[in-house]
Amino acid sequence: MHEAPIQRKSRRGGRLRMLIGGACAVVAAVASTLMATNAYAEADRQVCSNTTGTHNGFYFSFWKDSGDACMVLRENGRYSSSWSRSTNNWVGGKGWATGSRRTVSYSGTYNPGNNNTYLALYGWTRNSLIEYYVVENFGSYNPSSGAQRLGTVTTDGGTYDILRSQRVNQPSIDGTATFYQYWSVRQQKRSSGTITFANHVDAWARVGLNLGSSWAYQVMATEGYQSQGSSDITVREGTNPDPGPTTSPPPSGTSQMIVGQQSGRCLDVPNSSTTNGTQLQLYDCWGGSNQRFTHTSSRQLTVNGKCVDASNGGTSNGTAVILYDCHGGANQQWNVNNGTITSAQSGLCLDAGGTGNGTKIQLYSCWGGSNQQWSFRN
């Protein structure tokens, strides 16, 4: 996968392009036919220059036009990446040499900040030549801006905008060509989940966007353009992410971190405060006592001697989730379900309205989004 983006005319009106071109396109095309399964696990490998290949049974691609972007290939389908503003454009990921309608699951952390970057299932087809994206998360710039909007599709707990754009005489996996780009851009951003790609293929077809008959590669990619950020993503084929911590509460009396599925960040008491009324937030996980919660036999969530509390006994959307002296009220009782944490009083879900450090925690109607999914971890 080699991308050479068209330079945008302006930050507001332009768009981030992922284009295959030049000699590296030939390398990508050849490599896509040579996917092999490793007999033995390979050690972590850092990639900082343009290349494609296989690692621990997964196809990978890495490209940048300048700067210090690097990707570390890790066990199975996992990779991590980081880049700074010295990099004009870069893209990389792990996946499969040959795409398909497969269901893809991924999990991890993605830190876009207020930057031009995104996380997407990405690939190509031939006969017809099509470049496609299922964008799961992005920073300040929506990569579909300026494309032709053709509808929406609701799948995997979210709604995606369906769009099409055309590239005229631009580099592709088959050299300079004119081709279409198909997009599904998720409205509810997330950094972990399942992509039932067949649902996107079928939704595209219903609005006249038909993929080609021959599949090229397909990867779960991170891209950055004149930005800085990082990611740590694991991808696999199937309906569930790699086995990880369950959402069941720990044994009574055991303190653990509570991690948001969408953000990869921890439920956190700001500045380790013990002041009544302090609203909980998301923050990078570091294992401090202000991030370790105990789910008691009376269904309280305690931290630093205080209880997690629905502020003022609130039962409406937007009620702040705070610390307060433990008193045994229903607004301090929490049910840990299959992925969600709900207030015993209101039935509303523990909800994060964003993914960044400092995002405030609230109650909100349960709708199945990854911003309402939590897991307990040591």
C-alpha positions as CSV (number, residue, x, y, z in Angstrom):
1,M,0.0,0.0,0.0
2,H,1.6,3.2,-1.2
3,E,-0.1,6.5,-1.0
4,A,0.8,9.8,-2.6
5,P,-1.9,12.3,-1.7
6,I,-2.9,15.1,-3.9
7,Q,-1.9,18.4,-2.2
8,R,-4.9,20.2,-0.9
9,K,-5.6,23.7,-2.0
10,S,-6.7,24.8,1.5
11,R,-7.1,23.2,4.9
12,R,-10.8,23.9,4.8
13,G,-11.7,22.9,1.3
14,G,-9.2,20.1,0.6
15,R,-9.3,16.4,1.5
16,L,-6.9,13.7,2.5
17,R,-6.2,11.4,-0.4
18,M,-4.9,7.9,-0.3
19,L,-3.4,7.1,-3.6
20,I,-1.2,4.3,-4.8
21,G,1.6,5.2,-7.2
22,G,5.0,4.8,-8.8
23,A,7.3,1.9,-8.3
24,C,6.0,1.1,-4.9
25,A,2.6,0.4,-6.5
26,V,4.2,-2.3,-8.5
27,V,5.8,-3.7,-5.3
28,A,2.4,-3.7,-3.6
29,A,0.8,-5.5,-6.5
30,V,3.4,-8.2,-6.5
31,A,3.4,-8.5,-2.7
32,S,-0.3,-9.0,-2.7
33,T,0.0,-12.2,-4.5
34,L,2.7,-13.6,-2.3
35,M,1.0,-13.8,1.1
36,A,2.5,-16.6,3.2
37,T,1.9,-18.0,6.6
38,N,4.8,-17.9,9.0
39,A,5.7,-21.2,10.6
40,Y,7.1,-19.5,13.7
41,A,6.2,-16.3,15.5
42,E,8.4,-13.5,14.3
43,A,10.0,-10.9,16.6
44,D,8.7,-7.3,16.7
45,R,9.9,-5.4,13.7
46,Q,10.2,-1.6,13.3
47,V,9.4,-0.3,9.8
48,C,10.3,3.3,9.0
49,S,10.8,3.2,5.3
50,N,8.4,2.3,2.4
51,T,7.8,-1.5,2.2
52,T,5.2,-4.2,2.0
53,G,5.3,-7.8,3.1
54,T,4.1,-10.4,5.6
55,H,4.7,-10.6,9.4
56,N,3.3,-13.3,11.7
57,G,0.9,-14.4,9.0
58,F,-0.5,-11.0,8.2
59,Y,0.1,-8.8,5.2
60,F,1.4,-5.3,6.0
61,S,2.0,-2.1,4.1
62,F,3.9,1.0,5.2
63,W,4.4,4.3,3.2
64,K,5.5,7.8,4.0
65,D,6.6,10.7,1.9
66,S,8.9,12.3,4.5
67,G,9.5,12.7,8.3
68,D,9.8,10.4,11.3
69,A,6.7,8.2,11.0
70,C,7.3,4.6,12.0
71,M,5.3,1.4,12.5
72,V,6.2,-1.5,14.7
73,L,4.9,-4.9,13.6
74,R,4.0,-7.0,16.6
75,E,2.4,-10.4,17.4
76,N,-0.3,-11.7,15.2
77,G,-2.4,-8.9,13.7
78,R,-1.1,-6.2,16.0
79,Y,0.9,-3.1,15.0
80,S,1.7,0.2,16.7
81,S,2.5,3.5,15.1
82,S,3.6,7.0,15.9
83,W,4.3,10.2,13.9
84,S,5.0,13.9,14.3
85,R,4.4,17.0,12.2
86,S,7.7,16.4,10.5
87,T,5.8,13.8,8.4
88,N,3.8,15.3,5.6
89,N,1.8,12.1,4.9
90,W,2.1,8.5,6.0
91,V,-0.1,5.3,6.0
92,G,0.4,1.8,7.3
93,G,-1.5,-1.2,8.6
94,K,-1.9,-5.0,8.8
95,G,-4.4,-7.2,7.1
96,W,-4.7,-9.5,4.2
97,A,-3.0,-9.8,0.8
98,T,-6.4,-10.5,-0.8
99,G,-9.5,-8.7,0.2
100,S,-13.0,-10.1,0.5
101,R,-16.4,-9.5,2.1
102,R,-14.9,-10.8,5.4
103,T,-16.0,-9.6,8.8
104,V,-13.1,-7.8,10.5
105,S,-12.6,-7.2,14.2
106,Y,-10.1,-4.8,15.6
107,S,-9.2,-3.4,19.0
108,G,-6.7,-1.0,20.5
109,T,-6.0,2.6,21.0
110,Y,-6.0,5.5,18.4
111,N,-4.9,8.9,19.4
112,P,-5.7,11.4,16.7
113,G,-5.9,14.6,18.8
114,N,-7.1,17.6,16.9
115,N,-5.3,16.4,13.8
116,N,-5.8,15.3,10.2
117,T,-5.7,11.5,10.6
118,Y,-8.0,8.5,10.4
119,L,-8.4,4.8,11.2
120,A,-10.0,2.8,8.4
121,L,-10.4,-0.6,6.7
122,Y,-8.8,0.1,3.4
123,G,-8.3,-1.7,0.1
124,W,-8.6,-2.0,-3.7
125,T,-10.4,-4.1,-6.3
126,R,-9.7,-4.6,-10.0
127,N,-12.2,-5.1,-12.9
128,S,-13.4,-2.4,-12.0
129,L,-10.5,-0.5,-10.4
130,I,-12.0,0.8,-7.1
131,E,-10.3,2.2,-4.0
132,Y,-12.5,1.8,-0.8
133,Y,-12.5,2.9,2.8
134,V,-14.6,2.1,5.9
135,V,-13.5,4.9,8.2
136,E,-14.0,4.1,11.9
137,N,-12.4,7.1,13.5
138,F,-10.7,10.4,12.4
139,G,-9.4,13.6,13.9
140,S,-10.4,17.1,13.2
141,Y,-10.8,16.6,9.4
142,N,-13.6,14.4,8.0
143,P,-11.9,12.5,5.2
144,S,-15.2,12.3,3.2
145,S,-15.5,16.1,2.9
146,G,-16.2,17.1,-0.7
147,A,-17.3,13.7,-1.8
148,Q,-20.7,12.9,-3.2
149,R,-23.0,11.7,-0.5
150,L,-25.3,8.9,-1.6
151,G,-27.0,7.7,1.6
152,T,-26.3,5.9,4.9
153,V,-26.0,2.4,6.2
154,T,-26.6,1.3,9.8
155,T,-24.5,-1.6,10.9
156,D,-22.3,-2.8,13.8
157,G,-23.9,-0.4,16.3
158,G,-23.5,2.8,14.2
159,T,-24.5,4.8,11.2
160,Y,-22.1,5.4,8.3
161,D,-22.3,8.0,5.5
162,I,-21.9,6.5,2.1
163,L,-20.0,8.6,-0.4
164,R,-18.2,8.5,-3.7
165,S,-15.4,10.5,-5.2
166,Q,-13.5,10.2,-8.5
167,R,-9.8,10.4,-9.2
168,V,-8.8,11.3,-12.7
169,N,-5.4,10.2,-14.2
170,Q,-4.0,9.6,-10.7
171,P,-1.6,6.9,-9.5
172,S,-3.2,3.6,-8.5
173,I,-2.2,-0.1,-7.9
174,D,-2.2,-0.4,-11.7
175,G,-0.3,2.8,-12.5
176,T,-1.9,6.1,-13.6
177,A,-5.6,5.6,-14.0
178,T,-9.0,7.1,-13.5
179,F,-11.0,5.4,-10.8
180,Y,-13.7,5.8,-8.1
181,Q,-13.2,5.9,-4.4
182,Y,-16.0,4.4,-2.2
183,W,-16.4,5.6,1.3
184,S,-18.3,4.5,4.5
185,V,-17.6,7.1,7.2
186,R,-18.8,6.2,10.7
187,Q,-20.7,9.0,12.4
188,Q,-20.1,7.6,15.9
189,K,-16.3,7.4,16.1
190,R,-14.7,4.4,17.7
191,S,-11.3,2.7,18.0
192,S,-12.4,-0.9,18.6
193,G,-15.2,-3.0,17.2
194,T,-16.4,-5.2,14.4
195,I,-16.8,-4.3,10.8
196,T,-19.2,-6.5,8.9
197,F,-17.7,-5.5,5.6
198,A,-20.3,-7.4,3.6
199,N,-23.0,-5.0,4.9
200,H,-21.0,-2.1,3.4
201,V,-20.4,-3.9,0.1
202,D,-24.2,-4.5,-0.2
203,A,-25.1,-1.0,0.9
204,W,-22.8,0.4,-1.7
205,A,-24.3,-1.8,-4.4
206,R,-27.8,-0.6,-3.5
207,V,-26.8,2.9,-4.5
208,G,-24.9,1.8,-7.6
209,L,-21.4,1.5,-6.2
210,N,-20.2,-1.9,-7.3
211,L,-16.8,-3.2,-6.4
212,G,-14.6,-4.9,-8.9
213,S,-14.5,-8.7,-9.4
214,S,-10.9,-9.1,-8.4
215,W,-9.7,-8.3,-4.9
216,A,-6.3,-6.7,-4.1
217,Y,-5.1,-6.2,-0.6
218,Q,-7.2,-5.2,2.5
219,V,-5.7,-3.7,5.7
220,M,-6.8,-2.0,8.9
221,A,-4.8,1.2,8.3
222,T,-3.8,4.3,10.3
223,E,-3.0,7.4,8.2
224,G,-1.8,10.9,9.2
225,Y,-1.5,14.0,7.1
226,Q,0.5,17.1,8.3
227,S,-0.4,16.0,11.9
228,Q,0.9,14.0,14.9
229,G,-0.5,11.0,16.7
230,S,-0.2,7.4,17.5
231,S,-2.1,4.1,17.4
232,D,-1.8,0.5,18.7
233,I,-4.2,-1.7,16.7
234,T,-4.8,-5.4,16.6
235,V,-6.8,-6.8,13.6
236,R,-8.2,-10.3,13.0
237,E,-10.9,-12.0,10.9
238,G,-14.1,-12.8,12.6
239,T,-16.9,-11.3,14.6
240,N,-15.1,-10.8,17.9
241,P,-12.0,-8.9,18.8
242,D,-9.0,-10.8,20.1
243,P,-9.7,-12.4,23.4
244,G,-9.2,-9.8,26.1
245,P,-10.4,-8.8,29.6
246,T,-14.1,-9.5,30.2
247,T,-16.6,-6.9,31.3
248,S,-17.6,-9.0,34.3
249,P,-16.7,-7.3,37.5
250,P,-13.7,-8.5,39.5
251,P,-14.3,-10.5,42.6
252,S,-15.7,-8.5,45.4
253,G,-13.0,-6.4,47.1
254,T,-10.7,-6.4,44.1
255,S,-9.8,-3.1,42.5
256,Q,-9.3,-2.8,38.8
257,M,-9.1,-0.2,36.0
258,I,-12.3,0.4,33.9
259,V,-11.3,0.9,30.3
260,G,-13.5,2.5,27.6
261,Q,-13.7,0.4,24.4
262,Q,-13.9,3.4,22.1
263,S,-11.1,5.4,23.5
264,G,-8.8,2.8,25.1
265,R,-8.6,5.2,28.0
266,C,-9.4,4.6,31.7
267,L,-12.1,5.9,34.0
268,D,-10.2,8.4,36.1
269,V,-10.7,10.7,39.1
270,P,-9.1,14.0,38.1
271,N,-6.0,14.9,40.2
272,S,-6.8,12.0,42.6
273,S,-9.5,14.2,44.1
274,T,-11.6,13.1,47.1
275,T,-13.9,16.1,46.9
276,N,-17.6,15.4,46.7
277,G,-19.0,16.4,43.3
278,T,-15.8,15.7,41.3
279,Q,-16.9,14.5,37.9
280,L,-15.2,11.4,36.5
281,Q,-13.3,11.6,33.2
282,L,-11.3,9.6,30.7
283,Y,-7.5,9.6,30.9
284,D,-4.6,7.6,29.7
285,C,-4.3,4.4,31.8
286,W,-1.5,4.3,34.2
287,G,-2.8,2.2,37.1
288,G,-2.9,4.8,39.9
289,S,-5.3,4.5,42.8
290,N,-7.5,7.1,41.2
291,Q,-8.1,4.7,38.3
292,R,-8.7,1.6,40.3
293,F,-12.4,0.9,41.1
294,T,-14.0,-1.8,43.3
295,H,-17.4,-3.2,42.5
296,T,-18.8,-4.2,45.9
297,S,-21.3,-6.9,46.8
298,S,-23.8,-4.1,47.3
299,R,-23.2,-3.0,43.6
300,Q,-21.3,0.2,44.6
301,L,-18.3,1.3,42.6
302,T,-15.8,2.7,45.0
303,V,-12.5,4.5,44.5
304,N,-10.3,6.2,47.1
305,G,-12.9,5.7,49.8
306,K,-15.7,7.4,47.8
307,C,-18.6,6.1,45.7
308,V,-19.4,6.6,42.0
309,D,-22.6,8.6,42.1
310,A,-25.3,9.9,39.7
311,S,-25.2,13.6,40.5
312,N,-28.2,14.8,42.6
313,G,-29.9,11.4,41.9
314,G,-30.3,12.4,38.3
315,T,-32.1,10.0,35.9
316,S,-31.9,12.0,32.6
317,N,-29.5,12.0,29.8
318,G,-26.4,14.1,30.6
319,T,-26.5,13.5,34.3
320,A,-22.9,13.9,35.6
321,V,-21.2,10.8,37.0
322,I,-19.4,12.1,40.1
323,L,-17.7,11.0,43.4
324,Y,-19.6,11.3,46.6
325,D,-19.7,10.0,50.1
326,C,-21.1,6.5,50.1
327,H,-24.7,6.4,51.5
328,G,-26.2,3.3,49.8
329,G,-28.7,5.1,47.7
330,A,-29.9,3.7,44.3
331,N,-28.0,6.4,42.5
332,Q,-24.8,4.8,43.8
333,Q,-25.6,1.3,42.6
334,W,-24.3,0.0,39.3
335,N,-25.0,-3.1,37.3
336,V,-22.2,-4.5,35.2
337,N,-23.7,-6.1,32.2
338,N,-22.3,-7.7,29.0
339,G,-20.1,-4.7,28.0
340,T,-22.1,-1.9,29.7
341,I,-22.3,-0.4,33.2
342,T,-25.8,0.9,34.0
343,S,-27.3,2.9,36.8
344,A,-29.6,0.7,39.0
345,Q,-31.7,3.7,39.6
346,S,-32.3,5.0,36.1
347,G,-31.2,2.2,33.8
348,L,-29.0,4.7,31.8
349,C,-25.6,3.7,30.6
350,L,-22.2,5.0,31.7
351,D,-21.2,7.1,28.7
352,A,-18.2,9.0,27.4
353,G,-19.0,11.9,25.1
354,G,-15.6,11.8,23.4
355,T,-12.3,9.9,23.4
356,G,-9.7,12.4,24.5
357,N,-8.1,12.9,27.9
358,G,-10.4,14.9,30.1
359,T,-13.6,13.7,28.5
360,K,-16.4,13.9,31.1
361,I,-18.4,10.8,32.1
362,Q,-22.2,11.1,32.1
363,L,-25.3,9.0,32.0
364,Y,-27.0,8.5,28.7
365,S,-29.7,6.2,27.1
366,C,-28.1,2.9,26.2
367,W,-27.8,2.5,22.4
368,G,-24.9,0.0,22.0
369,G,-22.2,2.4,21.0
370,S,-18.5,1.7,21.8
371,N,-18.5,4.8,23.9
372,Q,-20.8,2.9,26.3
373,Q,-18.7,-0.3,26.3
374,W,-16.3,-0.9,29.3
375,S,-14.0,-3.6,30.5
376,F,-12.3,-4.3,33.8
377,R,-8.5,-4.8,33.6
378,N,-5.8,-5.4,36.1
